[in-house]
Amino acid sequence: MLDRDSAVVNIPRGANVQQIGELLAGVGLVHRDFRFVLVTRAIGLAGRLPAGEFELTAGKNPVELLWQLSRARPLQHAVTIPEGLRATDIAEIFARDGWGDRKRFMELVASPSFAESLKITGVASLEGYLYPDTYYLIKADYSAEKLIRMLVARFRQVYGQMAADYAGGLSRHEIVIMASIVEKETGNPSERPLIASVFLNRLKLRMRLQSDPTVIYGIENFSGNLTRKDLKTPSPYNTYVIPALPVGPICNPGGDAIRAVFQPSQDKSLYFVSKNNGSHYFSKSLAEHNRAVYKYQKKRGKGEDSSDSD
């Protein structure tokens, strides 16, 4: 037997008694012989042992071990999906840790019919609806479909709570698009209602949003260097060109970004520029904004925070 207190065993779905005995013997919890099968049948647990990953106590006799296994709760693994990731990044996290197939995950994300089955209607993709959170998963037969259903169910729960008293004019899809832009424009939680108000103010006035992250999302194989040519090249995501929201979300926003769109600041600012310290300077007029650009961006050479230009 083991000289440690416990051992972890992963029992796949459909494993028979003999296979389970081999797995337990492989981690030193029982002897590798026919007695395990006989004991399991004798105490009536054949066909009743659970699948999953379990931590079992070492040093027990087969009967004690079997009763422990029959009542054991599967181990849970925390998988954290950070705010602001694209669907491709989320697929990579799950695939890297062995929870699901990356290719299948992305096929389902890009399936309007699958989105429809999850009550996310009228969208071309589930980008934006894969809610970032910490999820507790157990080793079982997880699939890409189950993972996406879990993420979208969490989105619908959080969104539903926030939307209960919403009386604004944006659709759910427009709110998610706007929240995704807010998520990518600042990592400072306290500024998100202000960022949201700037974009909402501009949207009402049919001003171009001029958000760099939207342009970047629309560039295939982005090199990391956003050029003036990029800002002038039309795409459904280039908010330097279109006086409206991009065609879809540019990331999967978290609760704070979504809440900021539901509850924006009442500030009348139309511009903001990075102060190079993680915060922004907000302006109500172009003249004030240009002065702020000169003050905060001059040390970086020419160019400015793209979402702030007119």
C-alpha positions, 0 to 999 in steps of 0.5 A: 500500500501507499506510504501517504495518506491519500491518492487521487484516482480518475474513473472514466464514465462507463468503467466496469468493476475490473477496470476500476480495480485496476485504476485503484491498484495503479495508485496503490489503494488496493492489491491487483487481484480478483478479490476486488471484483468479488468484494464489490459484487458481494456488497452490492456496489457493482454498477453503482460506483461513480465516475469522476476524479476522487481523492481517497484515503489510503490504508483502508481495506477494500470494503471500507475503500469501496464504501468511501468511493461510493459516497465520494464527491468529485474533486473540483478544479477552479478555472478562471476566465479573465475579463476582456478575452476573445473567444479564441483565448477562452478556447485556448484556456480550456484546451490547454487544461484538457477540458475541451477541444479548441476547434470544436469550441470555436465552431460552436461559438461561430454557429448562429443556430447554436447561439439560438439554442442558447436563447442568444438570438440574432447574432452571428457569433457568441463572442461577448456572451462567454461570461468571464468568471471562475468556474469549478469543474470536475473531471468527467466527460466535459465537452466544448458544448457543455463549456459554452452552455455553462459560460452563456448560462452565467452571462444570462444570469448576470445580465438578467439581474442587471437588466431588470430595471433598464429603461434605455434604448439599447438592445441586449446585443448593443449593450454587450457590444458597448460593454466589450468596448468599455472593457478593452478601453480601461482596466481601471474599474472606477473609470468604466462608468465615465468611459461608458458615458463618453461612448454613449454620448458620442453614439447619441450625437452620431459621432464616430466612437474612434476606439482603437480596440474595435479597429484592432479586432477587425484586423486579421493577424494584427501585428501589434502596431496600429497604423494610420492606414489601419484607422482609415481602412473600412471594416465593420469594426472600424469605428474611425470610419463608421458613425455607429457601434461595430457589428459585434462585441470585440471581447467578452466583458465582465460584470463591471463593464456591463454594469457601466453601460447600464449605469453610466456616469451622467458626465457630458464628456465626449473625449478622453486621453490616457494620462500614462498612469492607468487613468484618463483625462476626460474633456467636454470639448475638442479644444480642451481635449487637444490641450490634454493630448498635448499635455499627456501625449507629447512625451510619447511623440506624435499620435494620441489615444485613438478613442479620444480623437475627433 
